[in-house]
């Protein structure tokens, strides 16, 4: 069964074209999120399969066209919500921690979970029109044909601007007996009103074609794919690779790792076609179900996940017994996305947790000292409270920090004085409040 996405336009640019085709005429840890990565979710059950796609587009609304080959005319399109993708990204993105033998404390180390680190059939000549409807800001049509040229001509005649050079790609899916769901912004709607969509199909679907992804695109595409199924999944016909923490370096001068470099190397280790597995765990272990909420900073109020994200999460796992989620990501050249990705159960069944600890060090200071480590275990108190491991000692002033690069001479004094100054300023602000 064929499933892929196309984003088309006569001109203009698409934002994060990966997964679509478009006409392009801190010391406590580092969260790695590819901000421009195109994001997709697939839920696979014996009775129903669903694709979530986050559509992004920059350009004139009239030029926006989204095309999805689907396995049958029973495909159903509904609106989704971007918070579902945001929460998935926050919960499953890799988190790189500094080496275990780190200096006393990076100051301050605060790393709260979630911090940043898409009717009856009628005939129209040789094209069958199965359904036309309005869904939110979109006009949609579900059509089929045995003639790729006729299908492309029908779309263009009905103001779905599909470039002629995509006909070979469309013909490939026509030969696979696919139907096509096309979507465009309705008159009066603009790109700021665009919402992610989900498309559901009856039955189990294990193929996620990539051939159309590359149509009209060039260069490298960043793709993130979450697979929700009864166990850990992987790409069967593309290399599935991991990042070895032993290769990760931590730079104390910038409090960052070289994760992105190692990620690209892992993709290249699969001949430029590798998909990196960054997360694999029970679906129920995510924030959707544990009720812990999340926060985006030390002073932010803890809030539950948005209602729409919870609704989408429940929908995703509703037909799967003991659902499991696997996060796969790649950044590959278009020419390496040369065949449909076949998804299947992984030979490895263990969990892949997002936490990675770097083992190599750059620019290591002799010591780091912070007054906010009241129990002297090298971990900032607020981080411990967030993790639920703080033994209950009182709050300490988070501003008094000193960094020693070797010895206690004048070189370290300005930093210590600066820390004291920050602490005094914070105290004064608190008194005023």
ABEGO torsion letter per residue (X at the ends): XBBBBBBBBABEBBBGABGBBBBAXXAAEBBBBBAABBBBBBBBBAABBBBBBBBBBBEBAAABBBBBBBABAABBBBBBBAAAAAAAAAAABBBBBBBAABBABBOBBBBBBGBBXXXBBBBBEABBBABBBBBEABBBBBBBBABAAAAAAAAAAAGBBBBAAAAAAAAAAAAAGBBBBBBBBBBGBBAAABBBBBBBBBEBBABBBAAAAABGBBEBBBBBBBBBBABBBBBAABBBBBBBAAABBBBAAAGBBAAAAAAAAAAAAAGGABBBBABBBBAAABAAAAGAEBBAEAABBBBBBBAAAAAAAAAAAAABBGBBBBBBBBBBBAAABABBBBBBBBABABBBBABBBBABBBGBBABBBBAABAAGAGBBAAAAAAAGABAGBBBBBAABBBBBAEEABAAAAAAAAAAAAAAAAAAAAAAAX
